[in-house]
């Protein structure tokens, strides 16, 4: 049999849950809702039948109407789009401009061949306007006239939006200038809230699978990138209103495990390291690869260990596998504690092997797959995806075998709506083949599976490889970053308690490592450079932490926080307005990061916010400002920066230290 989904859809279950939380209807109420619907349908059918008896022309029209009704019903059954019902100062002001442009175009009877929303953009400098409309260009092209002519007509007839102080031309652009004091008040009103930008609950339960560090290998900085990316994306999705399930899927069986166990028995039998046991197993893997390359006869011995590992008949081997596997898992859990990553579910490849083989046999019977030289495959050459190998000729399983079972388990056992896989980009073809195979098998949720690939973390001198022992281990990176951070903390705070110095250094070093992995888009390679990674200025985690700590210290000296409603807003200076505009875009930034699965959007936003805040703070006093209203407004501005930057750091998985 092919993979089947549960009879009851996840969507229906969630809708029932939401209905219950709003109002719990009585049993009578439930019955009264169902029966009238059925009666109404019957009456409709009778009335239609009477009409059908009249003429063939009427019969055709009724059929068309019924077809339209069915189409409407199908549309209604589709999942609803994400609704944005939270305060969003930037989008609200932008929407006013969009509506003003639409109204004037309607008045002038002009219809551009593109949506008005797409013609609204932000000028390079707010001094040129807060928003600019370029609709005159497509109109000019359509009517074969000068764009400037249309811009002048629009300017002469447009009704100035309430949020704007003026509208003027810049060439053929129609530029809109916000009322700065009004806009500042609107932004501060929302951004001083600690949940600013957080969306309302959305339909959809999302499982994010990430990290997947294999047991019997050391955790290196490549794993750090995947773990940081997955944890940050999980936080972004949750902040965007989705229920998120964090999942880890370590490879605890396969050729690499067989090599380690073979090497252990042959050359290290009985040895037990005192600490970092999982990391020690990684060294055995490198040693095993070197010995097999040096002495080809060893290859047969390793293959025998692999077969015994899969069939589970060698009790001593299975006991050794269980013990060493736990060494790795224990090491991983300590690392995840460092990184503040806690998984809701741990899947293991060993659990998916048997059900995966059963699925392969089922789809072989269904003729979805076929045998080729003893192996079982799915031919995907028509889709230009090559051959998808499901089972080797000797009957041993592959990643593909187990991933079929994993997909089934995720959706059926955890009732998710979306499954996101975060892995290295070298597995891109594998996931294209996997999702295509799921479609061929009739798996209803195949289109709800999404692969987010990330590129390699590479040394300046070349590609990292655990096989060759050239990977930078997490433990080494952590040690070196911590030592550098501690040196900086002790230099700045020589009288501080040593334990506090170490805690702060730990927060800074972990933040530095994470930010380095998140600041670059997942589709770009990170060329790891020790000198650059240890800098504490510029586009780094410590730079963000420093801005957050600085704003926090200002707020610590505030005796009484001002009431926004009682402050008379004055036109802000350039530095203040730059911050205000940037703060206004935070809800939009979170949505973009969630929609595109890109935490680097949050990282980039954070850097710009820190830069604008530091520029403002260097030029303008806050608590020492003499004008009372200005002082109060600046306190609220600093509070907004601290809250928003704090949200950004949280979404990136980075702590704010007590001191820097």
Secondary structure, DSSP 8 states (H G I E B T S, - for coil): ------SS-HHHHHHHHHHHHH----HHHHHHHHHHHHHHHHHHHHHHHHHHTT-HHHHHHHHHHHHHHHHHHHHHHS-------S--HHHHHHHHHHHHHHHHHHHTT---SS-GGGGEE--SSGGG-SEEE-HHHHHHHHHTS-HHHHHHHHHHH----TTEEEEEEETTEEEEEE-HHHHHHHHHHHHTSTTTT-----S-EEEEE-----TTS--BHHHHHHHHHHHHHHHHHHHTT-EEEEEEEE--SSHHHHHHHHHHHHH-TT---SS-HHHHHHHHHHHHHHHHHH-TTHHHHHHHHHHHHHH---HHHHHHHHHHHHHHHHHHHHHHHHTT---SEEEEHHHHHHHHHHHHHHHHHTTSSEEETTEEEEE-GGGT--EEEEE-TTS-B-HHHHHHHHHHHHHHHH--SEEEEEEEGGGHHHHHHHHHHHHHTT-TTGGGEEEEEE--EEETTB---TTTT---BHHHHHHHHHHHHHHHHHHH-TTS-HHHHHHHHHHHHHHHHHHHHHSS-TTS-EEE-HHHHT--SSSSHHHHHHHHHHHHHHHHT-SS---GGG-------HHHHHHHHHHHTHHHHHHHHHHTT-THHHHHHHHHHHHHHHHHHHH--STT-SSHHHHHHHHHHHHHHHHHHHHHHHHHT----S--
